[in-house]
Amino acid sequence: MSSLGRTTLRWWFKMLSLQRQSHLSWHRDRLREELRERRLAETGWQKLSETSDVLFSITRAQYDGFPTRNPSCLSGFHSSPIYMYMLAKYTSRWSFFKVAALLCNARHWNLVHEVVNPGKDHKLTEVASRHMIDEKTFQRVSGQLRRIWPLFP
């Protein structure tokens, strides 16, 4: 990856301000999970989405300070669409949760830094619980927001 690419990713991860995961096993578990989902993907869009999740897992581990290397299939110019999709997908999720928390009048909405899939109701419950937001309100607001928010599969 180019110096500009690395700088952009560092800036992006800093903006996302995700909770640092200090155990390598956490990152390995996420990567295994994403690789399994990637193998099960059938359509081109599913493969792109799951490949971006694999890339996110790898780059997040690198950002958290763990030495990892990108698979050869994720390097070079041909991987640019995967990087762009990843940036769009996770930035959209991050923004979604900030707006949902704000619409719920969460006291500390600006401290909500989440990128889990908002299309899964159990993930919404986990996010609400982590940030002390009323779960029913958060589910309702998120359900309404999902109708108009540009979420990527």
C-alpha positions as CSV (number, residue, x, y, z in Angstrom):
1,M,0.0,0.0,0.0
2,S,1.2,3.5,-0.8
3,S,2.2,6.0,1.8
4,L,-0.8,8.0,1.0
5,G,-3.0,5.0,1.5
6,R,-1.5,4.2,4.9
7,T,-1.9,7.9,5.9
8,T,-5.5,7.9,4.8
9,L,-6.3,4.7,6.7
10,R,-4.6,6.1,9.9
11,W,-6.6,9.3,9.6
12,W,-9.8,7.3,9.0
13,F,-9.3,5.0,12.0
14,K,-8.5,8.0,14.1
15,M,-11.8,9.6,13.0
16,L,-13.8,6.4,13.7
17,S,-12.2,6.4,17.2
18,L,-13.1,2.7,17.8
19,Q,-12.3,1.2,21.2
20,R,-8.9,-0.3,20.9
21,Q,-8.8,-4.1,21.2
22,S,-5.7,-5.0,23.1
23,H,-5.7,-8.8,22.6
24,L,-4.5,-10.4,19.4
25,S,-7.0,-13.2,19.9
26,W,-9.9,-10.7,19.5
27,H,-8.6,-9.7,16.1
28,R,-7.9,-13.3,15.1
29,D,-11.4,-14.3,16.0
30,R,-12.9,-11.5,13.9
31,L,-10.7,-12.3,11.0
32,R,-11.6,-16.0,11.1
33,E,-15.3,-15.1,11.3
34,E,-15.0,-12.7,8.3
35,L,-13.0,-15.3,6.3
36,R,-15.7,-17.9,6.9
37,E,-18.4,-15.4,5.8
38,R,-16.3,-14.6,2.7
39,R,-16.1,-18.3,1.7
40,L,-19.9,-18.6,2.0
41,A,-20.6,-15.5,-0.2
42,E,-22.2,-16.3,-3.4
43,T,-23.0,-13.2,-5.4
44,G,-20.4,-10.6,-6.6
45,W,-21.8,-8.0,-4.1
46,Q,-21.7,-10.4,-1.2
47,K,-18.1,-11.3,-2.1
48,L,-17.2,-7.6,-2.3
49,S,-18.9,-6.8,1.0
50,E,-17.3,-9.8,2.8
51,T,-13.9,-9.1,1.3
52,S,-14.1,-5.5,2.6
53,D,-14.9,-7.0,6.0
54,V,-11.8,-9.1,5.8
55,L,-9.8,-6.0,4.8
56,F,-11.3,-4.1,7.7
57,S,-10.3,-6.8,10.2
58,I,-6.8,-6.8,8.9
59,T,-6.3,-3.0,8.8
60,R,-8.0,-2.5,12.2
61,A,-5.5,-5.0,13.7
62,Q,-2.7,-3.1,12.2
63,Y,-4.1,0.2,13.5
64,D,-4.4,-1.4,17.0
65,G,-0.7,-2.2,16.8
66,F,-0.6,-5.8,15.8
67,P,1.8,-6.8,13.0
68,T,-0.2,-8.4,10.2
69,R,0.3,-8.6,6.5
70,N,-2.3,-8.1,3.8
71,P,-2.9,-11.2,1.6
72,S,-1.5,-10.7,-1.9
73,C,-5.1,-10.5,-3.3
74,L,-5.6,-7.3,-1.2
75,S,-2.6,-5.4,-2.5
76,G,-2.0,-3.4,-5.6
77,F,-4.2,-1.2,-7.8
78,H,-6.9,-3.9,-8.4
79,S,-7.8,-3.8,-4.6
80,S,-8.8,-0.1,-4.7
81,P,-12.5,-0.8,-5.2
82,I,-12.4,-3.0,-2.1
83,Y,-10.8,-0.2,0.0
84,M,-13.3,2.3,-1.3
85,Y,-16.2,0.0,-0.5
86,M,-14.8,-0.6,3.0
87,L,-14.4,3.1,3.7
88,A,-17.9,3.9,2.5
89,K,-19.5,0.9,4.3
90,Y,-18.0,1.5,7.7
91,T,-18.2,5.3,7.6
92,S,-21.9,5.0,6.8
93,R,-22.4,2.7,9.8
94,W,-20.4,4.9,12.1
95,S,-22.4,8.0,11.0
96,F,-25.7,6.0,11.3
97,F,-25.0,5.2,15.0
98,K,-24.0,8.8,15.8
99,V,-27.2,10.2,14.2
100,A,-29.4,7.5,15.8
101,A,-27.9,8.3,19.2
102,L,-28.5,12.0,18.6
103,L,-32.1,11.4,17.5
104,C,-32.6,9.5,20.8
105,N,-31.4,12.5,22.7
106,A,-28.5,10.4,24.1
107,R,-26.6,12.5,26.5
108,H,-23.2,11.5,25.1
109,W,-24.1,10.8,21.5
110,N,-20.8,12.2,20.4
111,L,-19.0,9.3,22.2
112,V,-20.9,6.7,20.2
113,H,-18.2,5.1,18.0
114,E,-19.7,1.9,16.5
115,V,-19.4,0.1,13.1
116,V,-21.4,-3.1,13.7
117,N,-24.1,-4.0,11.3
118,P,-27.2,-1.8,12.1
119,G,-29.3,-4.1,10.0
120,K,-29.2,-6.7,12.8
121,D,-31.6,-5.9,15.6
122,H,-29.5,-7.7,18.2
123,K,-26.5,-5.4,17.3
124,L,-28.8,-2.4,18.0
125,T,-29.6,-3.7,21.4
126,E,-25.8,-4.2,22.2
127,V,-25.0,-0.7,21.0
128,A,-27.8,0.9,23.1
129,S,-26.7,-1.1,26.1
130,R,-23.1,-0.1,25.7
131,H,-24.0,3.6,25.5
132,M,-26.8,3.6,28.1
133,I,-29.5,4.5,25.6
134,D,-33.0,3.3,26.1
135,E,-33.1,0.1,24.0
136,K,-36.7,0.4,22.8
137,T,-36.3,4.0,21.7
138,F,-33.0,3.1,20.0
139,Q,-34.6,0.2,18.2
140,R,-37.5,2.4,17.0
141,V,-35.4,5.3,15.9
142,S,-32.9,3.0,14.2
143,G,-35.7,1.2,12.4
144,Q,-37.0,4.5,11.0
145,L,-33.5,5.6,10.1
146,R,-32.7,2.4,8.3
147,R,-35.4,3.2,5.8
148,I,-33.5,6.2,4.5
149,W,-29.9,5.7,5.5
150,P,-27.5,4.6,2.8
151,L,-26.2,1.3,4.3
152,F,-24.1,-1.0,2.3
153,P,-24.7,-4.8,2.4
